[in-house]
Amino acid sequence: MKKRLFSMMTAAAMTAAMVLSGCSGSQTGATTAALAGSEAKTEAAAETKAGETTAAAKAEEKKDQIVVGFSQVGAESDWRTANTESMKSTFTEENGYKLIFDDAQQKQENQLKAVRNFIQQDVDYIVIAPVTETGWDTVLQEAKDAEIPVIIVDRMINVSDDSLYTAWVGSNFLQEGYDAVAWLDEYLKKNNRADEDINIVTLQGTIGSSAQIGRTDGVEEKMKDHPKWKMLERQTGEFTQAKGQEVMESFLKTYDDIDVVIAENDNMAFGAIDAIKAAGKTCGPDGDIVIISFDAVAAAFDSMIAGDMNVSVECNPLHGPRVAEIIQKLEKGESVDKIAYVQEGVYPADTAAEEKPKRAY
């Protein structure tokens, strides 16, 4: 309405100027130019104001975002890649978050630095997938002093005061170890090998990590019920395929009678399989050596379908939605469970082809 009235007034003024054009043509031109300039300034001011409004709206929108700082262990395995992707696809701007992601490259000192940077940036929440369980008291006290809730995912931490973190989300690694032994016991019975002496080697994960501790302890505890089973050696493969292959090559040179390989993640199992084949031996359901693994990533199902691996015990990496659920509850002032275990299964080779299409990772 105001813009239309202004245009009518402008037109009237220009008409009057034209009537006076016989007295002074230059004056008419000056008047016209002045009016045009006035209108341009008005439109420019309107555009500036609209731009400022849009910028203010965007700033307000960003202000409403929940800022999450996430320190990830690294990218040592397929499982870790899936875990990272779950977090990144959950904490997006579209979902009302701003994610500050840091890759620790499997070094705790990098994580401690990252957490302190998160504190300096005054994030709303800190999420940590810790490299190891110990060494967190000081930095988490700093986060607590800054009143920033900390959520631990995947691996557990060992602190003197558990109020230093708000919640933990992840797997029951000890139960995974139990499940691996239960599957092996049943497998040997089905194949009429229950009374045989069984020689086992273990490719352990990163020493001191929750997955390594839980899986190692679970297997060791339940092996006490099987006096004919012997653990020949345990050695870390650091959760990587290359290191898993290297350690398995060493085992094969040292022991001629390995019956079972327990790899504490799928990537180390893939390395072990490569080493076994290179040594002229076979593995899998129809092979010489039984391969037991953990994580149950897509590539593990491919390996089972190919006949190279016997079983993979699941470790669910999709933590993003569960962490977001905790954050939303905290935003509403609701209480949350301190410990939240995820549901997981055991996937033997004879079900791999059927189960793989149902998997999200």
Backbone torsions as a table, in degrees:
resi	resn	phi	psi	omega
1	MET	NA	-48.2	-178.7
2	LYS	-66.2	-38.7	-179.3
3	LYS	-65.1	-39.4	-179.7
4	ARG	-66.7	-43.0	179.2
5	LEU	-62.4	-40.5	179.3
6	PHE	-63.4	-38.4	179.9
7	SER	-65.8	-38.8	179.7
8	MET	-65.9	-41.3	-179.8
9	MET	-66.3	-37.8	178.6
10	THR	-63.9	-43.6	179.8
11	ALA	-62.0	-42.1	-179.6
12	ALA	-63.7	-42.2	-179.9
13	ALA	-64.2	-39.0	-179.7
14	MET	-67.0	-35.4	178.0
15	THR	-64.1	-44.5	178.5
16	ALA	-61.3	-37.8	179.7
17	ALA	-65.3	-36.4	-180.0
18	MET	-67.2	-36.0	178.9
19	VAL	-61.9	-36.7	-178.4
20	LEU	-86.2	6.7	-175.0
21	SER	-65.4	-25.7	179.6
22	GLY	-68.2	-29.2	179.2
23	CYS	-74.5	-42.0	-176.7
24	SER	-158.7	104.5	179.1
25	GLY	-64.4	-37.8	-178.6
26	SER	-66.5	-36.8	178.8
27	GLN	-64.0	-40.6	178.3
28	THR	-60.5	-45.3	-179.6
29	GLY	-61.2	-40.7	-179.1
30	ALA	-65.0	-41.1	179.7
31	THR	-63.0	-45.3	-179.5
32	THR	-60.8	-44.2	-179.4
33	ALA	-63.8	-40.2	-179.8
34	ALA	-63.2	-43.4	179.4
35	LEU	-65.0	-42.3	179.9
36	ALA	-63.4	-41.5	179.5
37	GLY	-64.6	-38.5	178.7
38	SER	-62.3	-43.0	-179.8
39	GLU	-65.8	-40.2	-179.9
40	ALA	-63.2	-41.8	179.6
41	LYS	-63.4	-39.5	179.4
42	THR	-62.7	-45.4	179.9
43	GLU	-65.2	-39.8	179.5
44	ALA	-63.4	-40.5	179.2
45	ALA	-63.5	-40.0	179.3
46	ALA	-63.8	-42.3	179.5
47	GLU	-64.7	-40.5	178.9
48	THR	-61.9	-44.1	179.5
49	LYS	-63.3	-40.2	178.9
50	ALA	-64.8	-40.1	178.3
51	GLY	-63.7	-41.2	178.9
52	GLU	-64.4	-37.7	178.4
53	THR	-64.4	-44.5	179.2
54	THR	-62.7	-44.9	179.6
55	ALA	-61.6	-41.0	179.3
56	ALA	-64.0	-39.1	179.5
57	ALA	-64.6	-42.3	179.4
58	LYS	-66.0	-39.7	179.1
59	ALA	-63.6	-40.1	179.0
60	GLU	-66.2	-38.2	178.9
61	GLU	-63.5	-44.9	178.9
62	LYS	-65.1	-35.4	178.9
63	LYS	-62.3	-33.0	-179.0
64	ASP	-79.8	-11.1	179.8
65	GLN	-68.7	145.6	174.7
66	ILE	-90.2	120.8	-176.5
67	VAL	-92.6	122.8	-178.0
68	VAL	-119.4	125.2	173.8
69	GLY	-99.4	124.3	-176.3
70	PHE	-122.1	118.8	176.2
71	SER	-101.8	111.5	-178.5
72	GLN	-96.9	146.4	179.1
73	VAL	-52.5	-52.4	-175.8
74	GLY	167.2	-145.3	179.5
75	ALA	-140.5	49.8	-171.7
76	GLU	-79.9	-11.9	-173.7
77	SER	-152.4	167.7	175.4
78	ASP	-62.3	-36.9	178.8
79	TRP	-60.3	-45.6	-176.9
80	ARG	-64.9	-37.7	178.1
81	THR	-61.3	-43.3	178.5
82	ALA	-65.2	-37.4	179.2
83	ASN	-64.3	-45.0	178.3
84	THR	-62.1	-44.9	-178.4
85	GLU	-63.5	-37.0	177.9
86	SER	-61.3	-41.1	179.5
87	MET	-69.4	-45.3	-177.2
88	LYS	-65.8	-37.3	-178.8
89	SER	-77.2	-17.3	178.2
90	THR	-87.4	-46.7	-173.7
91	PHE	-94.3	71.4	-178.5
92	THR	-108.9	164.0	176.4
93	GLU	-61.8	-36.5	179.8
94	GLU	-61.6	-30.3	-179.9
95	ASN	-92.0	4.0	176.7
96	GLY	92.0	19.2	-178.2
97	TYR	-123.1	159.9	165.4
98	LYS	-123.7	119.1	-177.9
99	LEU	-101.1	127.0	172.3
100	ILE	-106.7	109.1	-172.6
101	PHE	-102.7	136.8	177.2
102	ASP	-134.1	127.9	177.5
103	ASP	-95.6	116.2	-175.7
104	ALA	-81.4	-7.7	179.9
105	GLN	53.5	38.3	175.7
106	GLN	63.1	27.4	178.3
107	LYS	-123.4	122.3	-177.2
108	GLN	-64.2	-33.8	179.9
109	GLU	-61.2	-31.5	176.0
110	ASN	-68.2	-36.6	179.1
111	GLN	-68.5	-41.4	179.2
112	LEU	-61.4	-41.0	177.4
113	LYS	-64.0	-42.5	-179.4
114	ALA	-62.4	-44.1	-179.3
115	VAL	-62.6	-41.5	178.9
116	ARG	-65.7	-35.1	175.2
117	ASN	-65.5	-39.3	177.2
118	PHE	-60.4	-42.2	-179.7
119	ILE	-63.2	-43.8	179.1
120	GLN	-62.5	-33.6	179.9
121	GLN	-81.6	-2.7	177.3
122	ASP	56.5	49.7	177.2
123	VAL	-67.7	165.4	179.5
124	ASP	-83.2	-35.8	-179.5
125	TYR	-142.5	146.8	174.4
126	ILE	-115.8	129.4	177.4
127	VAL	-118.8	132.0	-177.0
128	ILE	-129.8	130.0	166.1
129	ALA	-104.8	94.2	-166.7
130	PRO	-71.6	144.1	176.0
131	VAL	-65.8	-48.6	178.5
132	THR	-132.5	170.9	-174.8
133	GLU	-80.7	-30.5	-172.3
134	THR	-101.2	167.2	174.6
135	GLY	89.6	22.3	-173.3
136	TRP	-108.8	-10.9	-171.2
137	ASP	-55.9	-48.7	-173.5
138	THR	-64.3	-50.7	-176.0
139	VAL	-69.4	-33.5	178.0
140	LEU	-72.1	-29.4	174.0
141	GLN	-65.7	-36.7	177.1
142	GLU	-63.4	-40.4	178.1
143	ALA	-66.3	-40.3	179.2
144	LYS	-64.2	-42.0	178.4
145	ASP	-62.4	-30.9	178.4
146	ALA	-84.7	0.7	179.1
147	GLU	60.0	40.9	176.7
148	ILE	-109.5	115.9	178.6
149	PRO	-63.0	141.1	179.6
150	VAL	-116.8	129.5	177.3
151	ILE	-115.9	126.6	179.7
152	ILE	-97.3	135.5	178.1
153	VAL	-125.2	152.6	177.3
154	ASP	67.7	-92.8	-176.9
155	ARG	-81.9	145.8	-179.1
156	MET	-84.6	165.0	174.0
157	ILE	-121.1	156.3	179.6
158	ASN	-116.3	104.3	-177.9
159	VAL	-125.1	158.3	-178.7
160	SER	-72.1	-24.3	-177.8
161	ASP	-134.8	109.7	-175.3
162	ASP	-74.5	-1.6	173.7
163	SER	-76.9	-4.7	178.5
164	LEU	-71.2	-17.2	173.3
165	TYR	-130.2	152.6	-173.9
166	THR	-84.6	-42.6	-176.5
167	ALA	-158.2	160.5	175.7
168	TRP	-130.0	136.3	178.4
169	VAL	-126.4	129.4	178.5
170	GLY	170.6	-159.2	-174.0
171	SER	-99.1	156.3	173.1
172	ASN	-90.0	89.3	-173.2
173	PHE	-65.4	-33.6	177.2
174	LEU	-63.1	-43.2	178.5
175	GLN	-64.2	-35.5	177.0
176	GLU	-60.6	-40.2	176.1
177	GLY	-63.0	-42.3	176.3
178	TYR	-59.2	-44.6	-176.9
179	ASP	-62.9	-37.6	179.8
180	ALA	-63.8	-43.3	-179.9
181	VAL	-67.8	-40.7	179.0
182	ALA	-61.8	-41.2	178.7
183	TRP	-64.4	-43.5	-178.7
184	LEU	-63.7	-41.9	178.0
185	ASP	-57.7	-47.2	-179.5
186	GLU	-67.1	-39.5	-179.3
187	TYR	-63.1	-44.8	-179.6
188	LEU	-65.5	-37.1	177.5
189	LYS	-64.3	-44.9	-179.6
190	LYS	-63.3	-29.0	-177.9
191	ASN	-101.3	18.8	175.6
192	ASN	56.7	39.5	-179.7
193	ARG	-120.6	15.9	-175.4
194	ALA	-63.2	-27.3	-177.2
195	ASP	-97.8	4.8	-179.3
196	GLU	-82.9	155.8	168.3
197	ASP	-77.6	127.0	-175.5
198	ILE	-115.6	120.4	178.9
199	ASN	-98.7	128.8	-172.8
200	ILE	-125.0	143.0	168.0
201	VAL	-124.0	151.4	-179.1
202	THR	-124.9	130.2	169.4
203	LEU	-94.4	105.4	-177.2
204	GLN	-83.4	156.6	175.4
205	GLY	-78.9	-167.3	178.2
206	THR	-56.8	120.9	-175.6
207	ILE	-63.3	130.0	-179.6
208	GLY	97.1	-10.5	176.1
209	SER	-79.2	154.2	-177.3
210	SER	-60.5	-40.6	-178.9
211	ALA	-63.4	-42.7	178.8
212	GLN	-64.4	-48.1	-177.4
213	ILE	-62.0	-49.7	-176.5
214	GLY	-64.2	-47.2	-177.8
215	ARG	-67.8	-41.8	177.4
216	THR	-62.6	-48.5	-178.5
217	ASP	-64.8	-39.6	-179.7
218	GLY	-63.2	-44.6	178.3
219	VAL	-65.0	-46.4	-177.9
220	GLU	-61.7	-41.9	-179.4
221	GLU	-62.9	-45.8	-176.7
222	LYS	-78.2	-21.4	177.1
223	MET	-65.9	-21.1	178.5
224	LYS	-62.4	-21.9	177.9
225	ASP	-83.0	0.4	-176.2
226	HIS	-130.9	81.5	-175.4
227	PRO	-62.1	-20.1	-179.6
228	LYS	-87.5	-2.9	176.0
229	TRP	-92.7	136.8	-179.6
230	LYS	-127.9	127.3	175.2
231	MET	-87.7	105.6	-177.7
232	LEU	-67.8	-44.5	-178.2
233	GLU	-167.3	150.6	171.1
234	ARG	-123.3	139.9	177.5
235	GLN	-154.3	143.4	-176.5
236	THR	-75.5	137.7	172.2
237	GLY	-109.7	6.7	174.0
238	GLU	57.9	24.2	177.9
239	PHE	66.4	13.6	-179.1
240	THR	-113.7	152.0	-179.0
241	GLN	-66.3	-43.3	-178.0
242	ALA	-62.4	-45.6	179.9
243	LYS	-69.8	-36.0	176.7
244	GLY	-60.2	-42.6	178.5
245	GLN	-64.9	-42.8	-179.3
246	GLU	-60.8	-46.4	-178.7
247	VAL	-67.1	-39.9	179.8
248	MET	-64.6	-37.5	176.7
249	GLU	-59.7	-39.9	178.0
250	SER	-66.1	-43.0	178.2
251	PHE	-59.5	-44.1	-177.1
252	LEU	-65.6	-31.5	177.2
253	LYS	-74.4	-27.6	-176.4
254	THR	-88.7	-36.1	-174.2
255	TYR	-123.6	131.6	-180.0
256	ASP	-92.4	-13.1	-169.1
257	ASP	-124.8	46.9	177.9
258	ILE	-77.5	124.9	178.4
259	ASP	-98.9	-33.9	-173.5
260	VAL	-138.5	136.1	170.8
261	VAL	-112.5	125.0	172.5
262	ILE	-106.1	112.2	178.2
263	ALA	-105.3	124.1	-172.9
264	GLU	-78.2	7.5	160.9
265	ASN	-160.5	166.0	-174.8
266	ASP	-63.6	-40.0	-176.7
267	ASN	-62.5	-39.7	175.7
268	MET	-66.2	-33.6	177.2
269	ALA	-63.5	-40.9	178.4
270	PHE	-61.2	-41.2	177.4
271	GLY	-64.2	-40.7	178.7
272	ALA	-63.4	-40.5	179.1
273	ILE	-62.2	-42.7	178.2
274	ASP	-61.3	-41.1	-179.7
275	ALA	-67.1	-40.2	-179.9
276	ILE	-64.0	-45.7	179.3
277	LYS	-64.5	-40.2	179.7
278	ALA	-64.2	-27.4	179.4
279	ALA	-84.9	0.9	178.3
280	GLY	83.1	15.3	178.7
281	LYS	-105.5	171.5	179.6
282	THR	-121.9	160.0	-179.9
283	CYS	-146.7	172.8	-179.1
284	GLY	96.4	-173.8	-176.2
285	PRO	-55.0	-33.0	-179.0
286	ASP	-108.8	14.3	-175.2
287	GLY	-106.1	-173.0	-178.0
288	ASP	-79.6	-32.2	-172.6
289	ILE	-120.1	130.8	177.7
290	VAL	-80.9	131.4	178.8
291	ILE	-111.5	116.9	175.7
292	ILE	-111.0	130.5	-177.4
293	SER	-134.2	175.3	179.5
294	PHE	-132.9	149.9	175.0
295	ASP	116.9	-48.5	-179.9
296	ALA	63.5	49.4	172.9
297	VAL	-79.5	170.0	-175.8
298	ALA	-56.8	-40.6	-178.7
299	ALA	-64.6	-27.1	177.1
300	ALA	-68.9	-37.5	176.8
301	PHE	-65.9	-38.7	176.0
302	ASP	-61.3	-41.1	180.0
303	SER	-65.4	-39.4	178.2
304	MET	-67.8	-42.1	178.9
305	ILE	-62.7	-33.9	178.7
306	ALA	-75.9	-10.2	177.6
307	GLY	90.2	15.6	-176.2
308	ASP	-98.1	-26.1	-176.2
309	MET	-122.7	146.0	-177.4
310	ASN	-89.9	-39.6	-174.6
311	VAL	-161.7	150.1	171.9
312	SER	-133.2	127.3	179.3
313	VAL	-88.6	125.7	-171.8
314	GLU	-68.1	141.4	168.5
315	CYS	-134.2	104.8	-171.6
316	ASN	-72.5	118.5	-177.1
317	PRO	-90.9	-5.3	-171.9
318	LEU	-82.7	73.9	-174.3
319	HIS	-89.1	-17.9	-175.6
320	GLY	-51.2	-55.5	-179.1
321	PRO	-60.2	-34.9	-179.1
322	ARG	-70.4	-38.9	177.3
323	VAL	-66.4	-41.1	178.8
324	ALA	-62.0	-38.0	178.3
325	GLU	-62.2	-41.5	177.9
326	ILE	-64.1	-45.1	-179.8
327	ILE	-61.4	-42.5	-179.8
328	GLN	-64.1	-36.3	176.8
329	LYS	-66.6	-41.8	178.7
330	LEU	-65.2	-36.4	177.8
331	GLU	-61.8	-31.1	-179.7
332	LYS	-89.8	1.0	179.9
333	GLY	80.1	15.9	-179.1
334	GLU	-88.1	156.1	177.7
335	SER	-82.6	154.6	180.0
336	VAL	-130.1	155.4	177.2
337	ASP	-68.8	140.8	179.8
338	LYS	-68.5	-41.1	-178.3
339	ILE	-121.0	130.6	178.3
340	ALA	-132.9	103.3	177.0
341	TYR	-83.2	146.6	177.8
342	VAL	-96.3	156.4	178.4
343	GLN	-78.6	133.6	-177.4
344	GLU	-143.5	158.7	-177.8
345	GLY	-129.3	-177.3	177.7
346	VAL	-121.1	127.4	-173.7
347	TYR	-120.7	100.7	177.0
348	PRO	-80.1	164.7	-174.6
349	ALA	-59.3	-34.6	-175.4
350	ASP	-72.0	-7.1	176.5
351	THR	-112.2	-3.1	-170.8
352	ALA	-60.2	-45.8	-177.3
353	ALA	-63.5	-36.1	-179.9
354	GLU	-75.1	-38.2	-173.8
355	GLU	-82.4	-30.2	-172.5
356	LYS	-56.9	-44.4	-178.9
357	PRO	-61.9	-18.0	-178.8
358	LYS	-87.2	-8.4	-171.8
359	ARG	-84.2	148.4	177.4
360	ALA	-97.7	-5.0	-179.3
361	TYR	-154.1	NA	NA
